[in-house]
Amino acid sequence: MSEIMNLPGDATSKKGWSVRAGALLGWVPALLVALPIGMVLIRAMEPGGDAWDHMVSNLLWSYMWQTGLLVFLVLALALLLGVPAAWWMATCQFPGRAVLRWALVLPLAMPAFVAALAYSDVTQSFIPAYIWVRNTFGLQYFLLAQQMGKWLVAVVVLGATLYPYIFLTAYASFSRQAAAPLEAARMLGVGPWKIFLRVALPMARPALAAGASLVVFETINDYGVTHFFGIQSLTVGVFRAWLSEGHLHVAIRLALFLLVLAVGGVMLEKGQRGSRGFESGSGDQFLTPRPTTGMRGLLVLCGCLVPLLVGFLIPGWKLVIWARDTLGETFGWQATLRAAWHSFSLAGTASLLIVLAALMIVASRRALGVKSLRWAQQLGLLGYAIPSALVAVGVGTMISQAAAAPNFAWMALSASVTGLVFAYYTRFLAVGIQPVDAGFRRISGSLHEVSRTLGVGPWQTIWRVDLPLVWPSLLAGATLAFVDIFKELTLTLVLRPFDFETLATHIVRLTDESRIPEASIPSLILVTLSLIGLIPLTHLSTKSPR
Amino acid sequence: MSLLEVQHVSKTYARGDRPAVHDVSFTVQPGEFISLVGESGSGKTTLLRLIAGLEMTNTGSISLDGRQLAGQGVHVAPEKRGVGLVFQHHALFPHLTVAGNVSFGLGKASASARLRRVSEMLELVGLPEAYSRRYPHELSGGERQRVALARALAINPGVLLLDEPFSSLDPLLRESLRDETRRVLKACSATAILVTHHTRDALAVSDRIAVMHLGVLEQEGAPEDVYHHPVNGYVASLFGPCNFLTLEETTDVNHRQKWVRPDELQLASLDQNRVVMSGRVTQVTYGGGCQDVTLLCEHLGEKREIKVCHKGNWAVKEGESWAVTTKTDGRIGTGREAS
């Protein structure tokens, strides 16, 4: 072979050295994601011992059904809040619709554990009901009622903060993908209910599955809300086994159960994506909303306001009131600011690494056209489906094993922050890859090809043509990763060094110490920064001509 | 000596069930404008991409000006081939001005040399110099196409490849830009290969036409040859309606089979004393310059639809019976003896 061959689709047959080096550039950052999983899988082979036997006979079933029930209830509520709102927003023109189109996404900026603390006193309002149950039905039912009260609030908090995943995908499907058949059904004189049930819902199934899978991931990953309301989920079980009881191998095995659940979520999404025959293919056609005024318009407005109120406005208002009261007293600004700086520096470092890695993976695939790099990209995307508890256990195991090696004792002291950044990288690389990949996809392949025929090499083409066009996507990827990491709780709580707080862990600590009103100010900082991260998302969701 | 030599080139895609290009050979002379014509999936774009180096050949070789670009163990990267390419949708870099686009491939040339080259190219394609500061989104479709042409020509390519460059333009603009492109290419003596499925474009601008079908080169020749003497039914029908007839020469009794275009036939009144092909008119449509008449005739013992482009002073109506003759001296064989 006389000269370099690096062509889309064809370089696999005979590779030049530069192609191999470039492929390595794409594979290395993706393979890093597989390390913690590999570590967990290897350690899971070790004998379980008495602790595991005890877990299986006494606790595992409880963890499993509680996790299953939580996922089911949260998903049901998220669908109930998200789907009707998306349908009304897509098909009805009512007063306030323009504001609601971006406002309905706001609960994504409200971390569930922050909303949980805002709703913490709701359970207290149930006390008269509990007393009535005890007096009427006895102690057993009193305890059950207490449990149900906590479950109710936990499900409402999770459902109301996670419904935007459903809303976004359903709205996109109703307003765009299904526009032509919906209009055809309308022209055939079919009523709105029938259109919704017989045309819109079946067509939106793949989109709903995509949103639902995200709700499932977030629910099984949750630690803040479940811990706060005393729900014995698998994630809580992993950390209890590892941190409270010191049984790492039990935690590893439990984490694998979480992985099975997450894989189930992925399969659900993939399965539905396979049935794309339901989509109409009228990709760029937007539905014209029907004017909805009077009492009907008011009802639709109220229906759309409920999720926003429960998921954002009520907890947000509560936080603002508490913050106002707390500011008058002696508030620990120093600790809050230190925690904010830790959050900022950690999220900044990790998001920078993530966007660089995403760029390396996607750009090398683009420049070299090596087919195997598609798998590297898939591997990078895997992280988002891996439960946080599993990543935490995997990274924790890696750190402890590295620190145990001769001459590496220093790692025990300093590796926690590095390990934390690595854990963020593993978990959130997908958040960076998706917008970067979307950005590259938007650039026509012929731009790359024409640059090559003008005498410019593949890497120089990436630098001179692709990068100037893709930078908004890089910025979007970095922002989304930054915000996700900034409010991340589960990994941080487990892997952070001793006496090292981020805003998220600071809030949890204050909550654990029953200083809930004091937690309002760091919570508001967290919510405000998360709102910035929503800008690219709301831009995408409102990209419609009407 | 030929400038571009394509020898026995074949290409099969990994997921393809048949070769996209199969054993294609042709040459292009310096300064020649050749068109590759065919339907979608005929392999013409693949052949263009093989020449550009954007795809790798499975077998065969490609040489440009005596230098082997592709062949056994050789594949020169696209950026090292010295081949220009103009895409259907222009592929202008949206973040660069017209000047930035045109000078993109000029490498390490000095700023003044780049400016000079941009001016030359804009003048060549008929764009005012003030356009050099505009961005692609500020240009019309035709202006973008001119910039794409200027950008490809700026690097002095050994051969310029044009991939359906006029397809995205409306018909009026397409015709004027097509003629303008030919003028520009001839003005700078550029060698060019145009890929198109618009046969009128190919007939209008090409020195030579190569017809591709299912990856195979069916016919190659001057536009008149390909139009009037197609080698088979596919080539004949690609350039418009055609009748496959057996003609009787008046000079001798030899019969010869030939593809005859409707505009080479004419209608005549039925003459009982002469042996002519006749038939009933089944369809008449107005085709602009003539009436497109379809007759059901008996030809060599079988019923056949014959299409005639009728330019006579009288209007033909469906249901009438007419004789069909050629405008030249050839008569259409009937299989009957003259009475």
Boltz contact constraints between the chains, C-beta under 6 A:
constraints:
  - contact:
      token1: [A, 1]
      token2: [B, 73]
      max_distance: 6.0
  - contact:
      token1: [A, 2]
      token2: [B, 74]
      max_distance: 6.0
  - contact:
      token1: [A, 3]
      token2: [B, 76]
      max_distance: 6.0
  - contact:
      token1: [A, 3]
      token2: [B, 77]
      max_distance: 6.0
  - contact:
      token1: [A, 4]
      token2: [B, 77]
      max_distance: 6.0
  - contact:
      token1: [A, 5]
      token2: [B, 75]
      max_distance: 6.0
  - contact:
      token1: [A, 10]
      token2: [B, 56]
      max_distance: 6.0
  - contact:
      token1: [A, 446]
      token2: [B, 87]
      max_distance: 6.0
  - contact:
      token1: [A, 446]
      token2: [B, 91]
      max_distance: 6.0
  - contact:
      token1: [A, 447]
      token2: [B, 91]
      max_distance: 6.0
  - contact:
      token1: [A, 449]
      token2: [B, 54]
      max_distance: 6.0
  - contact:
      token1: [A, 450]
      token2: [B, 85]
      max_distance: 6.0
  - contact:
      token1: [A, 450]
      token2: [B, 91]
      max_distance: 6.0
  - contact:
      token1: [A, 452]
      token2: [B, 78]
      max_distance: 6.0
  - contact:
      token1: [A, 452]
      token2: [B, 79]
      max_distance: 6.0
  - contact:
      token1: [A, 453]
      token2: [B, 52]
      max_distance: 6.0
  - contact:
      token1: [A, 453]
      token2: [B, 78]
      max_distance: 6.0
  - contact:
      token1: [A, 453]
      token2: [B, 83]
      max_distance: 6.0
  - contact:
      token1: [A, 453]
      token2: [B, 85]
      max_distance: 6.0
  - contact:
      token1: [A, 454]
      token2: [B, 104]
      max_distance: 6.0
  - contact:
      token1: [A, 454]
      token2: [B, 105]
      max_distance: 6.0
  - contact:
      token1: [A, 454]
      token2: [B, 155]
      max_distance: 6.0
  - contact:
      token1: [A, 455]
      token2: [B, 79]
      max_distance: 6.0
  - contact:
      token1: [A, 455]
      token2: [B, 105]
      max_distance: 6.0
  - contact:
      token1: [A, 456]
      token2: [B, 79]
      max_distance: 6.0
  - contact:
      token1: [A, 457]
      token2: [B, 79]
      max_distance: 6.0
  - contact:
      token1: [A, 465]
      token2: [B, 93]
      max_distance: 6.0
  - contact:
      token1: [A, 468]
      token2: [B, 95]
      max_distance: 6.0
  - contact:
      token1: [A, 469]
      token2: [B, 95]
      max_distance: 6.0
